[in-house]
Amino acid sequence: MGLFDRIRGDDDERVVFLGIDGVPLDLVEDHPDVFENLTDIAETGSAGRLESIVPPESSACWPSLTTGVNPGETGVYGFQDREVDSYETYVPMGQHVKATRLWDRVTDAGRDATVLNVPVTFPPSTRIQRQVSGFLSPDLESASSDESVREVLDGLGYRIDVNAKLGHDDDKTAFIENAHETLDARYEAFSHYLAEDDWDLFFGVFMSTDRVNHFLFGDYATDGEYKAEFLEFYRTLDEYIGEIRDSLDDDTTLLVASDHGFTRLEWEVNCNQFLAEEGWLTYDGDDHDALADIGDDARAYSLIPGRFYLNLEGREPNGSVPQSEYEATREELIDDLESLTGPDGRRVCKRIVKGETVFDGDHDGIAPDLVVIPADGFDLKSGFSGKPAVFTEGPRNGMHKFENSLLYATESDLDIADANLFDVTPTILDLMDVDVDDALDGESLLA
């Protein structure tokens, strides 16, 4: 039986969840020779496409995936959020997530959870068995829930994230080496605590996949210089998933999921530059680099990724759009966004979502009025410092995609048709026979 030869003294169901941030289903299905283990899981268990959330950005996706509710309940909408009744912004951390996390529900049910490297979980919780915070944590010492885990991870060469700055170099060799080192150490840490901890839920995320996609996906999509290295990285990831699967007993369910898809990036779209050129956005002076610098007559602004807000009277401190003109002004903004075309003549906006159709909850006071889901190739940016043009190019050649995230499971009785990110938490709880006494946006996929 391998890992679980030791006697636990109970028959409670256990689950291992492995997150592979930003890995698209099509990549796996198009390369069964690279993803031999995931392909085998699909053939013997369950596999399919997950719908991501609006907006498809890791800082918003992981809180929703790990709570089963939308950003209106989690309170996290993206990499940068706005304070209520203020123009001040902040980077959401774990303490900003208002909804109950999956592992807290498991702990409340008297079970044990080990949680490693999940984005937007800083600072780490000390009420669960073990936690190491992931993306956005300042350093390993403060990301570790106790001194013993920090010492173990130090010894493994563990790091919070890939050094993304290396991806800006024309020569990607150092970046690729760094990504592999990060991946290797993450696997070693996961393997160590899978064996060391007596867990009921093990929840770990490989974040390096997102980093590799941002800087190498264009090479993969266009048969570019680093396509072979891109696929080799994923071959290694798949081998690690296979090693973890082989270490589990037959009564433990393995789930592997991504939080959003990925596609090739061709143009960065500077949304606030567009709003400024179209007369929607003004600034208070020439020296501006933050939301707090917008002018009193500004009618709209944008926050990453593709979130658009009216400068609404009664909601924003210096709102210029009267409540009575809200709908008419929003429709005017929609018309302008729909007319935006890229240098190649293609429309930038694939879909424009009104906030109230996707955000609902006790923390929807900072929900955007509109969210743009862009056409493939257009990555929506939202800085306030001003850009030389609406369309620019940067060092990245891969971008997030709303469609095409994935879910693989060794459990064959999952119905993944029409599944979305909100379904992951209730599915894991159902597999573990943990009851939920409040409403979630998702439903269990267990037949």
DARAGI-V90514 format. One record per residue. N is the residue number from 1. SS is DSSP state (alpha for helix, beta for strand, coil for the rest). Layout:
n = <N:N>
ss = <SS:SS>
//
This chain:
n = <1:2:3:4:5:6:7:8:9:10:11:12:13:14:15:16:17:18:19:20:21:22:23:24:25:26:27:28:29:30:31:32:33:34:35:36:37:38:39:40:41:42:43:44:45:46:47:48:49:50:51:52:53:54:55:56:57:58:59:60:61:62:63:64:65:66:67:68:69:70:71:72:73:74:75:76:77:78:79:80:81:82:83:84:85:86:87:88:89:90:91:92:93:94:95:96:97:98:99:100:101:102:103:104:105:106:107:108:109:110:111:112:113:114:115:116:117:118:119:120:121:122:123:124:125:126:127:128:129:130:131:132:133:134:135:136:137:138:139:140:141:142:143:144:145:146:147:148:149:150:151:152:153:154:155:156:157:158:159:160:161:162:163:164:165:166:167:168:169:170:171:172:173:174:175:176:177:178:179:180:181:182:183:184:185:186:187:188:189:190:191:192:193:194:195:196:197:198:199:200:201:202:203:204:205:206:207:208:209:210:211:212:213:214:215:216:217:218:219:220:221:222:223:224:225:226:227:228:229:230:231:232:233:234:235:236:237:238:239:240:241:242:243:244:245:246:247:248:249:250:251:252:253:254:255:256:257:258:259:260:261:262:263:264:265:266:267:268:269:270:271:272:273:274:275:276:277:278:279:280:281:282:283:284:285:286:287:288:289:290:291:292:293:294:295:296:297:298:299:300:301:302:303:304:305:306:307:308:309:310:311:312:313:314:315:316:317:318:319:320:321:322:323:324:325:326:327:328:329:330:331:332:333:334:335:336:337:338:339:340:341:342:343:344:345:346:347:348:349:350:351:352:353:354:355:356:357:358:359:360:361:362:363:364:365:366:367:368:369:370:371:372:373:374:375:376:377:378:379:380:381:382:383:384:385:386:387:388:389:390:391:392:393:394:395:396:397:398:399:400:401:402:403:404:405:406:407:408:409:410:411:412:413:414:415:416:417:418:419:420:421:422:423:424:425:426:427:428:429:430:431:432:433:434:435:436:437:438:439:440:441:442:443:444:445:446:447>
ss = <coil:alpha:alpha:alpha:alpha:coil:coil:coil:coil:coil:coil:coil:coil:beta:beta:beta:beta:beta:beta:beta:coil:coil:coil:coil:alpha:alpha:alpha:alpha:alpha:alpha:coil:coil:coil:coil:coil:alpha:alpha:alpha:alpha:alpha:alpha:alpha:alpha:alpha:coil:beta:beta:beta:beta:beta:beta:coil:coil:coil:coil:coil:coil:alpha:alpha:alpha:alpha:alpha:alpha:alpha:alpha:coil:coil:coil:coil:coil:alpha:alpha:alpha:alpha:coil:coil:coil:coil:coil:coil:beta:beta:coil:coil:coil:coil:coil:coil:beta:beta:coil:coil:coil:alpha:alpha:alpha:coil:coil:coil:coil:coil:alpha:alpha:alpha:alpha:alpha:alpha:alpha:coil:coil:coil:coil:beta:beta:beta:beta:beta:beta:coil:coil:coil:coil:coil:coil:coil:coil:coil:coil:coil:beta:beta:beta:beta:coil:coil:coil:coil:coil:coil:alpha:alpha:alpha:alpha:beta:coil:coil:alpha:alpha:alpha:alpha:alpha:alpha:alpha:alpha:alpha:coil:coil:coil:coil:coil:coil:coil:coil:alpha:alpha:alpha:alpha:alpha:coil:coil:coil:coil:alpha:alpha:alpha:alpha:alpha:alpha:alpha:alpha:alpha:alpha:alpha:alpha:alpha:alpha:alpha:alpha:alpha:alpha:alpha:alpha:alpha:alpha:alpha:alpha:coil:coil:coil:coil:beta:beta:beta:beta:beta:beta:coil:alpha:alpha:alpha:alpha:alpha:alpha:alpha:alpha:alpha:alpha:alpha:alpha:alpha:alpha:coil:coil:coil:coil:coil:alpha:alpha:alpha:alpha:alpha:alpha:alpha:alpha:alpha:alpha:alpha:alpha:alpha:alpha:alpha:alpha:alpha:alpha:alpha:alpha:alpha:coil:coil:coil:coil:beta:beta:beta:beta:beta:beta:coil:coil:coil:beta:beta:beta:beta:coil:coil:beta:beta:beta:beta:alpha:alpha:alpha:alpha:alpha:alpha:alpha:coil:coil:coil:coil:coil:beta:coil:coil:coil:coil:coil:coil:coil:alpha:alpha:alpha:beta:coil:coil:coil:coil:coil:beta:beta:beta:beta:coil:coil:coil:beta:beta:beta:beta:coil:beta:beta:coil:coil:beta:coil:coil:coil:coil:beta:coil:alpha:alpha:alpha:alpha:alpha:alpha:alpha:alpha:alpha:alpha:alpha:alpha:alpha:alpha:alpha:alpha:coil:coil:beta:coil:coil:coil:coil:coil:beta:coil:beta:beta:beta:beta:beta:beta:alpha:alpha:alpha:coil:coil:coil:coil:coil:coil:coil:coil:coil:coil:coil:coil:beta:beta:beta:beta:beta:coil:coil:coil:beta:beta:beta:beta:coil:coil:coil:coil:coil:coil:coil:coil:coil:beta:beta:coil:coil:coil:coil:coil:beta:beta:beta:beta:coil:coil:coil:beta:beta:beta:beta:beta:coil:coil:coil:coil:beta:coil:coil:coil:coil:beta:beta:coil:coil:alpha:alpha:alpha:alpha:alpha:alpha:alpha:alpha:alpha:coil:coil:coil:coil:coil:coil:coil:coil:coil:coil:coil:coil:coil:coil:beta:coil>
//
